[in-house]
Amino acid sequence: MFRMANWLTVRFLVLWFPFFVVGPALCQDVDSTARGIAPLPEAESPAAPAAAAAQQVVSVQSAVLEGVQVSSEPSKESKSDFLVTCYFIFRDKPSSYFYEVKRKVNKLVFEFNDAQKGSSPIPSQKVSPLEGFELDQRKVDVNKEVKGLNPEWHDQVSVSFDLSAIPKIHVSDEYNVISFSFNWSTDPLKLKTLVDNSGKTNWGLVGGLAGGGAVVLGVALYYLLKAPPGLPPPTPLDTSDLPSHAERMWR
């Protein structure tokens, strides 16, 4: 009987011991899944935010350049004079714009920020002294000049005019139309007064200054190089105006 009891005990331990070892682990996994405990996400690479910032493109509503119109209106006072106006027609309005006269290459350049070209083609036009224009669509970093700031890319449209001469322009800004205008003439004498020479060397003034400097230099050299006048021959010394001294004897 005692041997039978021992045999049953050993049999029980051999059959159920693995269950007591593995069972708590299985129950713990089941409970974790039932409670909705998810594994921790993988740590994000620290380089990811920096890479995203470096490629930052700001989503800004861009104005659309629908057309560029150049017109010429004759003057009522003179048949040789006329007014030239160039219109930039936009849908919405650019956030800002900038224009520059490049005298070395005779160009007038307008740059419109937060703007794009429209889907319709914009043909070039020619009205003296405008020889035509070119459009360029690009992206610019508005933080480029500020050290330490991340790049911030915006759309920009550039319109570059080729000029035969540089006029004195006047820029006007309305809601969705930006324009510039200037007076021009076919009369060569009057045309000289309409050309913008503010950034060029005034050769007439330079010639006048050079001529005046040459005269001053010539007068100075004349007096420096001229021989001094000769001295007159020596004459006896005049003593008539000298005081006389009388000797007095004291007694």
C-alpha positions, 0 to 999 in steps of 0.5 A: 500500500505504501509503495502504491502511494509513493508511485502515485505521488511520483506519477502526479509530480512528473505529469503536473510539474511542467504545468505549474512552471509554464502556466503563470507565464502563459497567464501573464501574457494573456492578461497583458493582451487582454488589458490592451498593453502595447509594446513601447514604440521605437525611439525616434532618431534625433536626426529626423527632426533636423532633417525635416526642418532643413527641408521646411517649405512653408505652405503660403497661399501664393498669388498667381501672375495672370499676365503682363501688359505693356501699353503706349499712349501718345501725348496730347501736347506733342506727337513725339512724346508718349507714356509707356505703362507696364501692368502686372496682373495678379490673382490675389496679391504677392506678400511683397515685391522688389525691383532693381535697375541693373545699369551694367546690363541695361535691365529692369528686374521685378521680383514678386514673393509668394507668387507663381506663374499662371497656367496660360503663357505670357508672351513677351512684348516690345515697346521702346525702350523695352526690348522684351522681358523674361519670366522665371519661377523659382523658390527662395530661402527667406531666412538666407541672410539671417544666420542661425535660422532654418531655411524657409522656402517660398515661391517667387516670380521674377520678370526681367526687362531688357532695355535700350536705355534706362527711363525714369520709372514711377511704380504704382501698387493697387489691390491686384495690379502692380504697374510702372510707367515712364515718359518717352520721346522720339525727339533726341534732344528731349530724350536726354532729359528722360533718360535716368543718368543718376547712377552713371558718371557725369562725363561733362562734369568730369571734363569741366573739373579736369579742365579747371584743374588743368588751368590751376595746375598751369598757373601754379607751374608758371609761378613756380618755374618763372625765374625771379627778377634780377637785383638792381646794382648797388648804390651809395648808402644815403645818410642824410636822414641819420641823426646828428650828434654834437659833442658838449664839454662840461665845465 
